[in-house]
Amino acid sequence: MRPADLGRLLLLAAIWGASYLFMRIAVPHVGPAWMVEGRTLAGGIVMAAYLAATGTPARVSRHWRGYLVLGVVAVAIPFWLIGTAVKTIDASTAAILNATSPIFSAIVAAAWIRERLTAEKVAGIALSIAGIAILVGWTPKPMTGAELFACSLSLMACACYGFSSVFTKVCLKDAPPAALSTASCLVAAGAMAPFTPWSVALSPVPATAWAAVAVLGVVCTAFAFILYYRLIADLGPVRATTVTLLIPVFGIVWGVIFLGEPLTAGRVAGAGTVLLGCALALGLLRVPFRSAG
């Protein structure tokens, strides 16, 4: 891997890891619905300008049904679920839980397109489940019911991501990736609009909260997707997915530095186990399993 590619990979992981930090800043003041609306609208507008500047075809007439599905299932719903979760759990926990997306992708692919569950994938799924158990169980004090429910919301968001990745592979494999992400964000903004309260809070919303929403849209969505496409073009889709394993690391680092979140033994052990499971499920780590007989 060239130094420039490694730099872009680390930058993307740092940006996506920081998205949990900015959600924790924005959501307590504007709520999850406004956070999703602002993020997807800003991101969609910036990416639409990028499409126009690069001359990338959108192919809306051909893929509009798929764009509608992804806008709701891959963007609006999981963004809202994560936004709701971070009202209760901290950014570090949310970042670790959302690293399980490849596990759900493997499960959905096995059920939908009959993609074989290899020994590595099964081991990865088992390890990730164990990592989640460590994360929620090995804490200085037991998690409350509200915190466990918030963790389940983050996992539901990952299930949406897992379904969406397989849906894209099956139904949108020839859609331009930049157009797909642009349309998905704009569809998500439209889908969230009826549910977004126009009176966001009884008290004035601080400027830092709106700034966090803007950063989520312009940097963590639009710029990050453009950077991701460049990585896929330079490294290929498999090697580009290594960013999944780096996002929780940066999520924990930013949470500890800027939000004062604790770095506990359970969090480190849980994150390490989840990431090991994801590496196995993605095929990034090979284990010489032997078949019986």
C-alpha positions in Angstrom: 0.0 0.0 0.0 1.4 3.4 -1.0 1.9 6.0 1.7 -0.7 8.2 0.0 -3.3 5.4 0.1 -2.5 4.7 3.7 -2.9 8.3 4.5 -6.3 8.5 2.8 -7.4 5.3 4.6 -6.4 6.7 8.0 -8.0 10.1 7.2 -11.3 8.4 6.2 -11.3 6.3 9.4 -10.6 9.4 11.5 -13.5 11.3 9.8 -16.0 8.5 10.2 -14.8 7.8 13.7 -15.4 11.5 14.5 -19.0 11.3 13.3 -20.0 9.7 16.6 -18.4 12.6 18.4 -20.3 15.1 16.4 -23.6 13.2 16.9 -23.0 13.3 20.6 -22.6 17.1 20.4 -25.6 17.7 18.1 -28.3 15.3 19.2 -28.9 16.4 22.8 -29.8 19.9 21.4 -31.4 19.3 18.0 -32.7 15.7 18.4 -32.0 12.7 16.2 -34.5 13.7 13.5 -33.0 17.1 12.8 -29.6 15.7 13.0 -30.4 13.2 10.2 -32.3 15.9 8.2 -29.4 18.4 8.4 -26.7 15.8 7.7 -28.4 14.1 4.7 -29.5 17.4 3.1 -26.1 19.0 3.4 -24.3 15.9 2.3 -26.7 15.3 -0.6 -26.4 18.9 -1.9 -22.5 18.8 -1.7 -22.4 15.4 -3.5 -24.9 16.6 -6.1 -22.5 19.5 -6.9 -19.7 16.9 -7.1 -21.7 14.8 -9.6 -22.3 17.9 -11.7 -18.7 19.0 -11.6 -17.4 15.6 -12.6 -20.1 14.8 -15.1 -21.0 11.5 -13.4 -24.3 10.1 -14.7 -27.0 9.7 -12.1 -29.1 7.1 -14.0 -32.2 8.0 -12.0 -34.7 6.7 -14.5 -33.1 3.3 -14.4 -32.3 3.0 -10.6 -34.9 5.2 -8.9 -36.6 2.3 -7.1 -33.3 1.1 -5.7 -32.3 4.7 -4.7 -35.6 5.0 -2.8 -34.9 1.7 -0.9 -31.4 2.7 0.0 -32.3 6.2 1.0 -34.7 4.9 3.6 -33.1 1.6 4.7 -29.4 2.5 4.3 -29.4 6.1 5.4 -32.6 7.5 7.0 -33.4 4.6 9.4 -29.9 3.7 10.6 -28.8 7.4 11.0 -31.9 8.0 13.1 -31.3 4.8 15.1 -27.7 5.7 15.9 -28.7 9.3 16.6 -31.3 8.0 19.1 -28.8 5.6 20.6 -26.1 8.2 21.3 -28.6 10.2 23.5 -28.0 7.4 26.0 -24.7 5.6 25.2 -21.4 7.3 24.6 -19.6 7.8 21.3 -17.1 5.0 21.9 -19.7 2.4 22.6 -21.7 3.4 19.5 -18.6 3.3 17.3 -17.6 -0.2 18.5 -21.2 -1.6 18.0 -21.5 -0.2 14.6 -18.3 -2.0 13.5 -20.5 -5.2 13.4 -22.0 -4.2 10.0 -19.9 -6.8 8.1 -21.3 -9.5 10.4 -24.8 -8.7 9.4 -23.7 -8.5 5.7 -22.4 -12.0 5.9 -25.7 -13.3 7.5 -27.9 -11.5 5.0 -25.7 -12.7 2.0 -25.9 -16.3 3.3 -29.7 -16.1 3.6 -30.5 -14.1 0.4 -27.9 -15.0 -2.2 -26.7 -18.3 -0.7 -23.2 -17.0 -0.2 -21.4 -19.7 1.6 -20.7 -19.2 5.3 -17.0 -20.2 5.6 -15.4 -21.4 8.8 -13.8 -17.9 9.0 -17.1 -16.1 8.7 -18.8 -18.4 11.3 -15.9 -17.8 13.7 -16.1 -14.1 13.0 -19.8 -13.9 13.8 -19.2 -15.9 17.0 -16.3 -13.6 18.0 -18.3 -10.5 17.3 -21.2 -11.7 19.4 -18.8 -12.5 22.2 -17.2 -9.0 21.8 -20.7 -7.4 22.2 -21.3 -9.4 25.3 -18.0 -8.3 26.7 -18.7 -4.7 25.8 -22.1 -4.5 27.5 -21.3 -6.8 30.4 -17.7 -5.8 31.5 -18.5 -2.3 32.7 -17.6 -0.5 36.0 -21.3 -0.6 36.8 -24.1 -2.7 35.1 -25.7 -1.1 32.1 -29.2 0.2 32.7 -32.2 -0.9 30.7 -32.1 2.3 28.7 -28.4 1.8 27.8 -29.1 -1.8 26.7 -32.0 -0.6 24.6 -29.7 2.0 23.0 -27.2 -0.7 22.2 -29.9 -2.7 20.5 -30.7 0.4 18.4 -27.1 0.6 17.2 -27.2 -3.1 16.3 -30.4 -2.6 14.4 -28.7 0.1 12.4 -26.0 -2.4 11.6 -28.6 -4.8 10.4 -29.9 -2.1 8.0 -26.3 -1.6 6.7 -25.9 -5.4 6.3 -29.1 -5.7 4.3 -28.3 -2.6 2.2 -24.8 -3.9 1.2 -26.3 -7.1 -0.2 -29.3 -5.2 -1.8 -26.8 -3.0 -3.5 -24.8 -6.0 -4.8 -27.9 -7.6 -6.1 -30.0 -4.7 -7.4 -27.7 -1.8 -8.0 -24.4 -3.4 -9.0 -24.1 -1.2 -12.2 -25.2 2.1 -10.5 -22.5 4.7 -10.2 -21.4 4.7 -6.5 -21.2 8.5 -6.3 -24.7 8.8 -7.8 -26.0 6.1 -5.5 -24.8 7.8 -2.4 -26.0 11.2 -3.6 -29.5 10.0 -4.4 -29.6 8.0 -1.1 -28.8 11.1 1.0 -31.4 13.3 -0.8 -34.0 10.6 -0.6 -33.3 10.2 3.2 -33.6 14.0 3.6 -37.0 13.8 1.9 -38.1 10.8 3.9 -37.2 12.5 7.2 -38.8 15.8 6.4 -42.3 14.9 7.5 -41.0 13.6 10.8 -38.7 16.5 11.6 -40.2 18.9 14.1 -39.9 22.5 13.0 -39.6 23.6 16.6 -36.4 21.9 17.5 -36.2 22.8 21.2 -37.8 25.0 23.8 -34.4 26.6 24.6 -32.1 28.2 22.0 -29.9 25.7 20.3 -26.2 26.5 20.7 -24.2 27.3 17.5 -21.9 24.4 18.3 -24.8 21.9 17.8 -25.6 23.4 14.3 -22.0 23.4 13.4 -21.7 19.7 14.4 -24.7 19.0 12.1 -23.0 20.9 9.2 -19.7 19.0 9.8 -21.6 15.7 9.8 -23.2 16.5 6.4 -20.3 18.2 4.5 -17.3 16.4 6.0 -18.5 13.1 7.5 -20.9 12.3 4.7 -20.1 14.1 1.4 -16.3 14.4 1.7 -15.9 11.0 3.3 -17.9 9.3 0.5 -15.8 11.0 -2.2 -12.7 9.9 -0.3 -14.0 6.3 0.0 -14.6 6.1 -3.8 -11.0 7.1 -4.4 -9.9 4.4 -2.0 -12.0 1.8 -3.8 -10.6 2.9 -7.2 -7.0 2.8 -5.9 -7.1 -0.2 -3.5 -10.1 -2.2 -4.6 -13.2 -2.8 -2.6 -11.8 -5.6 -0.3 -8.8 -3.6 0.9 -10.9 -0.5 1.2 -13.1 -2.3 3.7 -10.3 -2.3 6.2 -11.5 1.2 7.1 -14.3 -0.7 9.0 -11.7 -1.9 11.5 -10.2 1.5 12.0 -13.3 3.5 12.6 -14.0 2.2 16.2 -10.3 2.9 17.1 -10.8 6.6 16.2 -14.2 6.7 17.7 -12.8 5.7 21.0 -9.8 8.1 20.7 -12.0 11.1 19.9 -14.5 10.2 22.7 -11.7 9.9 25.3 -10.0 13.1 24.1 -12.9 15.5 23.5 -15.8 14.1 25.5 -13.8 12.7 28.5 -15.2 9.2 28.0 -13.5 6.5 30.1 -11.2 4.0 28.5 -12.1 0.8 30.5 -10.7 -2.7 30.2 -14.1 -4.0 29.1 -14.3 -1.4 26.3 -10.8 -2.3 25.0 -11.4 -6.1 25.3 -14.8 -5.8 23.7 -13.6 -3.6 20.8 -10.7 -5.9 20.2 -12.9 -9.0 20.0 -15.4 -7.4 17.8 -12.8 -6.1 15.4 -11.1 -9.6 15.3 -14.5 -11.1 14.4 -15.0 -8.5 11.7 -11.6 -9.2 10.2 -12.4 -12.9 9.9 -15.9 -12.2 8.4 -14.4 -9.8 5.8 -11.7 -12.3 4.9 -9.0 -9.9 5.9 -7.6 -12.5 8.4 -7.1 -16.1 7.4 -7.1 -19.0 9.9 -6.1 -22.5 8.7 -9.2 -24.4 9.8 -9.1 -28.1 9.2 -12.2 -30.1 8.2 -13.0 -33.1 10.2 -11.9 -36.5 8.9 
